Amino acid sequence: MKKYRVNTTISQKHHVILKELAEKYGTQQSVLEHALERLKNKDDQGELSKEEELWLQIYREMKDVLSLLQRDLVTLLFDTVDFQGYEDYIKKVNPALFAVEWYYNKPLKECTLQELVEGLIMNIKMQGTSDSINYTEDENSYTMNWIHNLGINCSKALVIMNEMVLESYGAKFEDHYTQRSIYFTIYK
């Protein structure tokens, strides 16, 4: 294979990184070739969505506690859930509130209402509990509507979880749900 000489200068910070990686990959040439291949592959695959970037961040921070469940198992679990125990757990832990605060890296009360709504939507997408989610905004309110195939108990459970965050924030809202859909109007 024909080789080409590359001459360049880099910052002290990047020189330190290059030296560290050269120990791992053997040579500076190998580090540069690996970096170029990864950049090319990333460009070929396109940019990551917000959800994909968040999944990577969650995986890196929580890989020891993260578990995945199949949708049919989630449906079975919701069909047999003790709702009083579930509601007690949500009140105590408030996982959707945690998700919004973690996503924005600030307390809920410091979030804007728009950040709260967008954080809830991101959480819903990350949970995988929707087949589709629609979000609209008008001058008086935000509207979230999501469709799923996890049954009426899943709708009830998701409404409880999201109501808890909205109540914690002090937002005025209305919600409705059916076996396959959940609808929230959050007033400005």
C-alpha positions, -999 to +999 in steps of 0.1 A: +000+000+000+013+034-009+019+057+020+017+095+021+035+120+044+013+144+064+029+174+082+008+196+105+008+213+139-017+206+167-024+223+200-007+211+232-040+196+244-044+175+213-008+165+213-013+150+248-043+132+235-024+119+205+004+106+227-021+088+250-038+072+221-005+063+205+002+041+235-031+023+229-029+020+191+008+016+188+017+046+166+006+081+159-001+070+123-025+043+136-043+069+158-048+092+129-060+064+106-085+052+132-098+087+138-102+093+101-121+060+096-144+068+126-151+103+112-159+088+077-182+061+092-200+088+113-205+109+082-218+078+063-243+070+090-255+106+094-259+126+126-274+111+157-309+122+167-314+139+201-328+106+214-298+086+201-274+111+217-293+109+250-293+071+249-256+071+245-252+095+274-276+075+296-257+043+287-224+058+297-237+071+330-260+043+340-248+011+322-248-008+355-285-002+363-301+001+328-323-028+317-345-032+287-379-049+285-398-061+255-431-042+248-452-073+253-436-078+288-443-042+296-479-047+286-481-077+309-466-059+338-490-029+334-519-053+331-510-068+365-497-037+383-508-027+418-518+009+410-516+020+447-481+007+450-472+022+416-486+056+426-468+055+459-435+047+441-441+076+416-448+100+444-416+089+462-392+087+433-409+109+406-388+094+377-401+117+350-391+147+372-357+132+376-355+127+338-364+164+331-339+177+357-312+153+344-318+163+308-315+200+315-291+197+343-310+221+366-338+219+391-374+217+378-383+251+392-355+267+371-369+252+339-392+271+316-426+256+309-415+249+273-384+231+287-407+211+310-429+200+281-400+192+258-383+173+286-415+152+291-417+145+254-380+134+254-387+112+284-417+096+266-396+090+235-368+075+256-392+052+275-404+037+242-440+040+254-453+057+223-458+046+187-461+083+178-462+116+197-476+149+185-467+182+201-482+215+193-481+250+208-505+279+205-506+312+223-524+297+253-512+262+257-490+232+247-507+200+236-492+166+237-509+136+223-493+102+220-505+069+207-493+035+220-504-001+219-497-010+256-533-010+269-554+010+293-533+003+323-502+017+306-522+049+297-532+052+334-497+047+346-482+072+321-508+098+330-500+094+367-462+098+360-466+129+339-493+145+362-468+142+391-442+162+372-467+189+361-481+192+396-446+194+411-439+223+386-472+240+395-485+238+359-522+240+351-532+212+328-559+188+316-555+152+305-576+125+290-567+089+281-580+059+263-567+024+258-544+036+230-539+073+235-530+100+260-537+136+257-524+165+277-531+202+274-507+223+295-517+260+299-492+288+298 
